[in-house]
Amino acid sequence: MKKFAILPFLLIAFYTSAQNFGHYYPYWEEAVGDVVIAYDDGYEILGFANSGDMENYLFVLRTNLNGDTLWSKQIDIGNTGSSLGYISACTQDNMGNLYLAPKYSDSANLIKLSYDFEIVWSRIFAPEIEIKQLLISKDNSLLFTGVNSLQEHCLYKSDTAGNIIWQSVALAHFGWQFSLAYSPAILEMDNNNIVMASVLTSIIGTPMCDLYTFTQDGDTISSSPMPWILTDMDTDGNKLIGIAHTESGSVYWEDNLLVNILPDGTLLSEKSLIFHPLRVSLYRFVRNTDNQFVATGAVSSPTMQETQIILHGMSLTGDSLWTNLFLSSRDTWPNDIALSNTPGYVVTGFFKDSNDKIAPFLLKTDSLGNINTLGINKPKNTYQFSVYPNPANKYVVFDLKEDLISNNLIQQIVYITDAYGRLADKIIIAGGKTVWDTSNVTSGVYLYHFYGGTCIKSGKVLILK
């Protein structure tokens, strides 16, 4: 165990009394934020780092409510190989203890940390498994999913000392063709049944996603193939709400969906979430106190030369409420999102600066996904974009007062969807006034989503015939 270490206070951000900010923490040679935890008086980031003569150690960074560093601690968990480790799953019990699963560790695949970040125990299970998701169950046990050495995707239950109570094999795929197996979520329903999604991405062929339901004793109740890839799930009464995407090949994601399904895989509804001229991948979401979802993910250029973090607010039925972009970089990805105890959201991940230095970031937004500091945040919108008439009959005018884009690889586009999220039209905005001919659409409420680089605007227009 390494001794407690206080790192220098070096922040690339501006102070804000409103406690909404974007901070970047370049303390290490290389580091990534994997988990963010919100407290009444500040935030904690956990991840892995390389620094000096020490490689692949777990770090904890504590900040105040303004994102200013208070302290950091490094935790040696043993050999994690040549690749930078990361936390593939993490959960916290009501005593403040953390249970986390490190990736690329030869010494442990499940670790319990006390509230002051001392290792209580670490475990390696046989056959060796790679843990994908963790959950504290209603009876104060650990539920976790993983892939064992036989490439079987399994569900496990253990006590809080790490002793296995039962194991259930959920899915077995053999052969080299499967490059990635993971569980986007594991949930415990009101009736104590356990739901798990299992995803396998194939080097050759189409990726697969299956939904499994188990009893509290690990017996399989049902299994069902899904028509899309689930990336995160939540419960809503006796049903599930999930973020999903369709995928062509193993590179480009075609669509992001909010789906309502029953635990047996019965589809109740699906709705497209967001349209964008570039590649959008939403893969983590949280539910706020207003019973709305906020999802985070990344927006990528076609050549993957630049990425941005996206935050997207939506209703439980998938209606778009707001969208914001942050942190333009050649390599920028969010890994975790959490509700803040002050209104808003906190997001962590990693950011590559102009010197190719990879370091953790922490975003704290208000309840509408905005921040008001000038550090590493979204550019200010200086554009004037208006839509009229509203209500409309024969046409709608999209009026852009200035050309936003200097990079001709990015188009200024308005996507128009109906109330069910189906694409009704797509309009290229070249500056000035662009008319949408509504003669081919029926009366009703339509949503417009304007994208111009980092500038985003959404709204509703009523068509009356």
C-alpha positions as CSV (number, residue, x, y, z in Angstrom):
1,M,0.0,0.0,0.0
2,K,1.4,3.4,-1.0
3,K,1.4,6.2,1.5
4,F,-1.2,9.0,1.3
5,A,0.0,11.6,-1.2
6,I,-1.1,15.2,-1.7
7,L,-0.6,16.3,-5.3
8,P,0.1,19.9,-6.4
9,F,-3.0,22.1,-7.0
10,L,-2.9,22.6,-10.7
11,L,-6.3,23.4,-12.3
12,I,-7.0,24.5,-15.8
13,A,-10.4,26.1,-15.1
14,F,-11.9,29.3,-13.7
15,Y,-13.5,29.6,-10.3
16,T,-17.3,29.8,-10.3
17,S,-19.5,30.7,-7.4
18,A,-22.4,28.9,-9.1
19,Q,-20.6,25.6,-8.7
20,N,-21.0,24.7,-12.3
21,F,-17.6,24.1,-14.1
22,G,-15.4,22.1,-16.3
23,H,-12.0,21.1,-14.7
24,Y,-9.0,19.2,-16.1
25,Y,-6.5,17.5,-13.7
26,P,-3.1,16.9,-15.4
27,Y,-1.3,15.6,-12.3
28,W,-0.1,12.4,-13.8
29,E,1.8,11.2,-16.9
30,E,-1.4,9.5,-17.9
31,A,-4.7,9.0,-16.1
32,V,-8.3,8.4,-16.8
33,G,-11.4,9.1,-14.6
34,D,-13.6,6.0,-14.5
35,V,-16.0,6.7,-11.6
36,V,-17.5,9.9,-10.1
37,I,-19.2,10.0,-6.8
38,A,-21.2,13.1,-5.5
39,Y,-21.3,14.1,-1.9
40,D,-22.9,17.0,0.0
41,D,-19.6,18.8,0.2
42,G,-17.8,17.7,-3.0
43,Y,-16.9,15.0,-5.5
44,E,-14.6,12.0,-5.9
45,I,-13.0,10.7,-9.0
46,L,-11.6,7.2,-9.2
47,G,-9.5,5.7,-11.9
48,F,-6.0,4.5,-12.9
49,A,-2.8,6.4,-13.6
50,N,0.8,6.1,-14.5
51,S,3.2,8.5,-12.9
52,G,7.0,8.5,-12.4
53,D,8.3,5.1,-11.4
54,M,4.9,3.8,-10.5
55,E,2.6,2.4,-13.1
56,N,-1.0,1.4,-13.2
57,Y,-2.1,2.4,-9.7
58,L,-5.6,3.2,-8.6
59,F,-6.1,6.9,-7.6
60,V,-8.8,8.8,-5.8
61,L,-9.1,12.5,-6.3
62,R,-11.3,14.5,-3.9
63,T,-12.6,18.0,-4.8
64,N,-14.8,20.6,-3.2
65,L,-18.1,21.7,-4.7
66,N,-16.2,24.0,-7.1
67,G,-14.0,21.2,-8.4
68,D,-10.9,22.5,-6.6
69,T,-8.6,19.6,-5.6
70,L,-8.6,18.9,-1.8
71,W,-6.4,15.8,-1.8
72,S,-5.6,12.7,-3.8
73,K,-4.6,9.2,-2.8
74,Q,-2.8,6.4,-4.7
75,I,-3.6,2.7,-4.0
76,D,-1.3,-0.1,-5.2
77,I,-3.4,-3.1,-6.1
78,G,-0.6,-5.1,-7.7
79,N,0.3,-5.8,-11.3
80,T,-2.1,-4.6,-13.9
81,G,0.0,-5.4,-16.9
82,S,1.4,-3.1,-19.6
83,S,-2.0,-1.5,-20.5
84,L,-3.4,1.3,-18.4
85,G,-6.0,-0.3,-16.1
86,Y,-9.5,0.9,-15.6
87,I,-12.5,0.3,-13.3
88,S,-15.0,-1.8,-15.3
89,A,-17.6,-1.8,-12.5
90,C,-18.1,0.0,-9.2
91,T,-20.9,0.2,-6.5
92,Q,-21.2,1.6,-3.0
93,D,-23.0,0.3,0.1
94,N,-24.8,2.3,2.7
95,M,-21.7,2.3,4.9
96,G,-19.7,4.1,2.3
97,N,-17.6,1.0,1.4
98,L,-16.7,0.7,-2.3
99,Y,-16.7,-2.5,-4.3
100,L,-14.8,-2.2,-7.6
101,A,-13.6,-4.4,-10.4
102,P,-10.3,-3.5,-12.0
103,K,-9.5,-4.4,-15.6
104,Y,-6.1,-5.8,-16.5
105,S,-5.2,-6.8,-12.9
106,D,-3.4,-10.0,-12.2
107,S,-3.8,-9.7,-8.5
108,A,-7.6,-9.0,-8.0
109,N,-10.8,-8.8,-10.0
110,L,-12.9,-7.6,-7.1
111,I,-11.8,-5.3,-4.4
112,K,-13.5,-3.8,-1.3
113,L,-12.4,-0.4,-0.2
114,S,-13.4,1.2,3.1
115,Y,-14.9,4.7,3.3
116,D,-11.3,6.0,3.8
117,F,-10.0,4.0,0.8
118,E,-8.1,1.3,2.6
119,I,-8.3,-2.2,1.0
120,V,-10.5,-4.4,3.1
121,W,-10.1,-7.4,0.9
122,S,-9.4,-8.4,-2.7
123,R,-10.4,-11.5,-4.6
124,I,-9.5,-13.6,-7.6
125,F,-12.2,-16.0,-8.6
126,A,-11.7,-19.4,-10.3
127,P,-12.1,-19.9,-13.1
128,E,-10.9,-16.4,-13.5
129,I,-13.6,-13.9,-14.5
130,E,-13.7,-10.4,-15.8
131,I,-16.4,-8.6,-13.9
132,K,-18.6,-6.2,-15.9
133,Q,-21.2,-4.9,-13.6
134,L,-21.8,-4.7,-9.8
135,L,-24.9,-4.2,-7.7
136,I,-25.7,-4.2,-4.0
137,S,-28.8,-6.3,-3.7
138,K,-31.8,-5.7,-1.4
139,D,-30.5,-8.4,1.0
140,N,-27.1,-6.6,1.2
141,S,-25.3,-9.1,-1.0
142,L,-23.2,-8.5,-4.1
143,L,-24.6,-9.3,-7.5
144,F,-22.2,-9.1,-10.4
145,T,-21.8,-10.2,-14.0
146,G,-18.7,-11.4,-15.7
147,V,-17.1,-13.5,-18.4
148,N,-15.1,-16.4,-17.3
149,S,-12.1,-18.2,-18.9
150,L,-14.4,-20.4,-21.0
151,Q,-16.0,-17.2,-22.5
152,E,-19.2,-18.0,-20.6
153,H,-21.2,-14.9,-19.6
154,C,-22.3,-15.5,-16.0
155,L,-24.2,-14.0,-13.1
156,Y,-22.8,-14.3,-9.6
157,K,-24.0,-13.7,-6.1
158,S,-21.6,-13.3,-3.2
159,D,-21.6,-12.1,0.4
160,T,-19.9,-8.8,1.2
161,A,-16.8,-10.7,2.1
162,G,-16.5,-11.9,-1.5
163,N,-17.5,-15.5,-0.9
164,I,-19.6,-16.9,-3.9
165,I,-23.1,-17.9,-2.9
166,W,-24.2,-19.1,-6.4
167,Q,-23.3,-18.8,-10.0
168,S,-25.5,-19.0,-13.1
169,V,-24.3,-19.4,-16.6
170,A,-26.3,-17.0,-18.8
171,L,-24.6,-17.2,-22.2
172,A,-21.8,-19.3,-23.7
173,H,-20.1,-18.4,-26.9
174,F,-16.9,-20.1,-27.9
175,G,-14.4,-19.1,-30.5
176,W,-12.1,-16.3,-31.4
177,Q,-14.7,-14.4,-33.4
178,F,-16.1,-12.6,-30.3
179,S,-13.9,-9.6,-29.4
180,L,-16.0,-8.0,-26.6
181,A,-18.5,-9.4,-24.1
182,Y,-20.0,-7.1,-21.6
183,S,-23.1,-6.4,-19.5
184,P,-24.5,-2.8,-19.8
185,A,-26.6,-3.2,-16.7
186,I,-27.8,-5.5,-14.0
187,L,-31.0,-4.7,-12.2
188,E,-33.1,-6.0,-9.3
189,M,-36.8,-5.7,-9.9
190,D,-39.5,-5.0,-7.3
191,N,-40.4,-8.7,-7.3
192,N,-36.7,-9.5,-6.5
193,N,-36.1,-11.0,-9.9
194,I,-32.7,-10.1,-11.5
195,V,-32.4,-8.8,-15.1
196,M,-29.2,-8.8,-17.0
197,A,-28.3,-7.8,-20.6
198,S,-25.5,-9.6,-22.3
199,V,-23.8,-8.1,-25.3
200,L,-21.2,-9.7,-27.6
201,T,-19.5,-7.7,-30.3
202,S,-18.2,-9.9,-33.2
203,I,-15.2,-9.3,-35.3
204,I,-17.1,-11.0,-38.1
205,G,-20.9,-10.9,-38.3
206,T,-23.5,-8.9,-36.4
207,P,-23.2,-8.0,-32.7
208,M,-25.7,-9.7,-30.5
209,C,-27.6,-8.6,-27.3
210,D,-29.7,-10.9,-25.1
211,L,-31.9,-10.1,-22.1
212,Y,-32.0,-12.6,-19.3
213,T,-34.2,-12.8,-16.2
214,F,-33.3,-14.8,-13.1
215,T,-34.9,-15.6,-9.8
216,Q,-33.2,-14.4,-6.6
217,D,-31.6,-17.9,-6.4
218,G,-30.0,-17.6,-9.8
219,D,-32.4,-19.8,-11.8
220,T,-33.1,-18.7,-15.3
221,I,-36.7,-17.5,-15.9
222,S,-36.4,-16.3,-19.5
223,S,-34.0,-15.3,-22.2
224,S,-34.7,-13.3,-25.3
225,P,-32.6,-11.9,-28.2
226,M,-32.8,-8.1,-28.6
227,P,-33.0,-6.3,-32.1
228,W,-30.5,-3.7,-30.9
229,I,-27.6,-3.3,-28.6
230,L,-28.5,-2.2,-25.0
231,T,-26.0,0.2,-23.4
232,D,-27.7,1.1,-20.1
233,M,-31.0,0.2,-18.3
234,D,-33.2,1.4,-15.5
235,T,-36.4,0.1,-13.9
236,D,-39.8,1.7,-14.2
237,G,-42.4,-0.3,-12.2
238,N,-42.5,-3.8,-13.7
239,K,-40.8,-2.8,-16.9
240,L,-37.3,-1.7,-18.1
241,I,-36.3,1.5,-19.8
242,G,-33.0,1.3,-21.7
243,I,-30.7,3.2,-24.0
244,A,-30.0,1.2,-27.1
245,H,-28.4,1.6,-30.5
246,T,-28.4,-0.1,-33.8
247,E,-25.1,-0.9,-35.4
248,S,-23.8,-1.7,-38.8
249,G,-20.6,-3.7,-38.7
250,S,-18.4,-3.0,-35.7
251,V,-17.7,0.7,-36.2
252,Y,-20.6,3.1,-36.9
253,W,-23.7,3.4,-34.7
254,E,-26.7,4.3,-36.8
255,D,-29.3,5.3,-34.2
256,N,-29.8,5.9,-30.5
257,L,-33.1,4.7,-29.0
258,L,-35.0,4.9,-25.8
259,V,-36.8,1.5,-25.4
260,N,-39.4,0.3,-23.0
261,I,-39.4,-3.5,-22.6
262,L,-40.7,-6.2,-20.2
263,P,-38.2,-8.4,-18.4
264,D,-39.1,-11.3,-20.8
265,G,-38.0,-9.1,-23.8
266,T,-41.4,-8.0,-24.9
267,L,-41.0,-4.6,-26.7
268,L,-43.5,-2.0,-25.5
269,S,-42.1,1.0,-27.3
270,E,-39.0,2.5,-28.9
271,K,-38.2,6.0,-29.9
272,S,-35.2,7.6,-31.7
273,L,-33.4,10.0,-29.3
274,I,-31.3,12.3,-31.2
275,F,-30.2,13.1,-34.8
276,H,-26.8,14.6,-35.6
277,P,-24.8,15.0,-38.8
278,L,-21.9,13.2,-37.1
279,R,-21.7,9.9,-35.2
280,V,-23.5,10.0,-31.8
281,S,-23.2,7.3,-29.2
282,L,-25.2,7.6,-26.0
283,Y,-24.2,4.9,-23.5
284,R,-24.8,6.0,-19.9
285,F,-27.8,7.8,-18.3
286,V,-29.2,8.8,-14.9
287,R,-32.7,9.6,-13.7
288,N,-33.2,13.0,-12.0
289,T,-35.6,14.0,-9.3
290,D,-38.1,15.3,-12.0
291,N,-38.3,11.8,-13.3
292,Q,-36.4,12.6,-16.5
293,F,-33.3,11.0,-18.0
294,V,-30.0,12.6,-18.8
295,A,-27.7,10.6,-21.0
296,T,-24.0,11.1,-21.8
297,G,-21.8,9.8,-24.6
298,A,-19.7,11.1,-27.4
299,V,-20.0,12.8,-30.7
300,S,-17.3,11.8,-33.2
301,S,-16.2,13.0,-36.6
302,P,-16.4,10.5,-39.5
303,T,-12.6,10.1,-39.4
304,M,-12.6,9.9,-35.5
305,Q,-10.1,12.8,-35.4
306,E,-12.1,14.7,-32.9
307,T,-14.7,13.8,-30.3
308,Q,-16.9,15.8,-28.0
309,I,-18.9,14.9,-24.9
310,I,-22.6,15.1,-25.3
311,L,-25.3,15.5,-22.6
312,H,-28.9,14.9,-23.7
313,G,-31.9,15.5,-21.5
314,M,-35.1,13.6,-22.3
315,S,-38.5,12.6,-20.9
316,L,-39.2,9.0,-19.9
317,T,-40.9,8.6,-23.3
318,G,-37.8,9.9,-25.2
319,D,-38.9,13.4,-26.0
320,S,-35.8,15.7,-26.3
321,L,-35.6,18.4,-23.7
322,W,-32.1,19.8,-24.2
323,T,-28.7,18.9,-25.7
324,N,-25.2,20.3,-24.9
325,L,-21.7,19.5,-26.2
326,F,-18.4,19.9,-24.3
327,L,-14.7,19.4,-24.7
328,S,-13.6,19.2,-28.3
329,S,-10.4,17.0,-28.5
330,R,-8.8,14.3,-30.6
331,D,-9.6,11.9,-27.8
332,T,-12.3,12.8,-25.3
333,W,-14.7,10.3,-23.7
334,P,-17.0,10.3,-20.7
335,N,-17.0,7.2,-18.6
336,D,-19.5,8.0,-15.7
337,I,-22.3,10.3,-14.9
338,A,-24.0,10.9,-11.6
339,L,-26.6,13.2,-10.0
340,S,-25.1,16.0,-8.0
341,N,-26.5,16.9,-4.6
342,T,-26.7,20.5,-5.9
343,P,-29.1,20.6,-8.9
344,G,-27.4,19.2,-11.9
345,Y,-25.0,16.4,-13.0
346,V,-21.3,15.5,-12.7
347,V,-19.4,13.6,-15.5
348,T,-15.9,12.2,-15.6
349,G,-13.8,10.6,-18.2
350,F,-10.6,11.5,-20.0
351,F,-9.4,14.4,-22.1
352,K,-6.4,14.6,-24.4
353,D,-4.9,18.1,-24.7
354,S,-2.9,19.6,-27.5
355,N,0.3,18.0,-26.1
356,D,-1.2,14.5,-26.2
357,K,-1.5,14.4,-22.5
358,I,-4.4,12.3,-21.2
359,A,-5.9,13.3,-17.9
360,P,-9.2,13.1,-16.0
361,F,-11.8,15.8,-16.3
362,L,-14.8,16.7,-14.1
363,L,-17.9,18.5,-15.5
364,K,-20.5,19.9,-13.2
365,T,-23.6,21.2,-14.9
366,D,-26.8,22.8,-13.8
367,S,-30.1,21.0,-14.2
368,L,-30.3,21.9,-17.9
369,G,-26.7,20.7,-18.7
370,N,-25.1,24.1,-18.7
371,I,-21.8,25.2,-17.2
372,N,-20.7,28.8,-16.9
373,T,-16.9,28.7,-16.6
374,L,-14.4,29.2,-19.4
375,G,-12.0,26.3,-18.7
376,I,-12.7,23.2,-20.7
377,N,-16.3,23.6,-21.5
378,K,-18.6,24.1,-24.5
379,P,-18.1,27.2,-26.7
380,K,-20.6,30.0,-26.1
381,N,-23.4,30.1,-28.7
382,T,-23.3,33.4,-30.4
383,Y,-25.7,32.5,-33.2
384,Q,-29.2,33.7,-33.8
385,F,-31.5,31.0,-35.0
386,S,-35.3,31.5,-35.2
387,V,-38.2,29.4,-36.4
388,Y,-41.5,30.9,-37.7
389,P,-44.4,30.9,-38.2
390,N,-45.5,28.8,-35.3
391,P,-48.2,27.4,-35.6
392,A,-47.6,27.0,-39.4
393,N,-49.7,25.8,-42.3
394,K,-47.9,25.5,-45.6
395,Y,-44.3,26.2,-44.7
396,V,-41.8,26.9,-41.8
397,V,-38.8,29.2,-42.1
398,F,-35.6,28.4,-40.3
399,D,-33.7,31.7,-40.1
400,L,-30.0,31.5,-39.3
401,K,-28.5,35.0,-39.0
402,E,-24.8,34.0,-39.4
403,D,-22.8,31.1,-40.9
404,L,-21.5,29.0,-38.0
405,I,-19.2,26.6,-39.7
406,S,-15.7,27.3,-41.0
407,N,-14.9,23.6,-41.4
408,N,-16.6,22.4,-44.6
409,L,-16.6,18.8,-43.3
410,I,-19.5,19.7,-41.0
411,Q,-22.9,20.7,-42.3
412,Q,-25.5,22.8,-40.7
413,I,-28.6,20.6,-40.6
414,V,-32.1,20.6,-39.2
415,Y,-33.6,17.2,-38.5
416,I,-37.4,17.2,-38.1
417,T,-39.1,14.3,-36.3
418,D,-42.7,13.6,-35.4
419,A,-44.0,13.0,-31.9
420,Y,-42.9,9.4,-32.0
421,G,-39.3,10.2,-32.9
422,R,-39.6,9.2,-36.6
423,L,-37.6,11.3,-39.0
424,A,-40.0,13.5,-41.1
425,D,-37.5,15.6,-43.0
426,K,-33.9,16.7,-43.1
427,I,-32.9,20.2,-44.2
428,I,-29.5,21.6,-45.0
429,I,-29.1,25.1,-43.7
430,A,-26.8,27.3,-45.8
431,G,-27.2,30.5,-43.8
432,G,-30.0,33.0,-44.1
433,K,-33.6,31.8,-44.5
434,T,-34.3,28.2,-45.4
435,V,-37.9,27.1,-46.0
436,W,-39.4,23.8,-45.0
437,D,-42.3,22.8,-47.3
438,T,-44.9,21.1,-45.0
439,S,-47.2,20.0,-47.8
440,N,-46.2,16.4,-47.4
441,V,-46.7,16.1,-43.6
442,T,-49.9,15.9,-41.6
443,S,-51.1,18.1,-38.8
444,G,-49.5,17.7,-35.5
445,V,-46.5,18.6,-33.3
446,Y,-43.1,18.2,-34.8
447,L,-39.7,18.5,-33.1
448,Y,-36.8,20.3,-34.9
449,H,-33.1,19.6,-34.0
450,F,-30.6,22.1,-35.4
451,Y,-26.9,21.2,-35.4
452,G,-24.1,23.5,-36.4
453,G,-20.8,22.2,-35.0
454,T,-21.0,22.8,-31.3
455,C,-24.2,24.9,-31.7
456,I,-27.4,23.0,-31.0
457,K,-31.0,24.1,-30.7
458,S,-34.1,22.0,-30.4
459,G,-37.8,23.0,-30.2
460,K,-41.3,22.2,-31.3
461,V,-43.4,23.5,-34.1
462,L,-47.2,23.0,-34.6
463,I,-48.5,22.2,-38.1
464,L,-52.2,22.9,-38.7
465,K,-53.7,22.0,-42.0
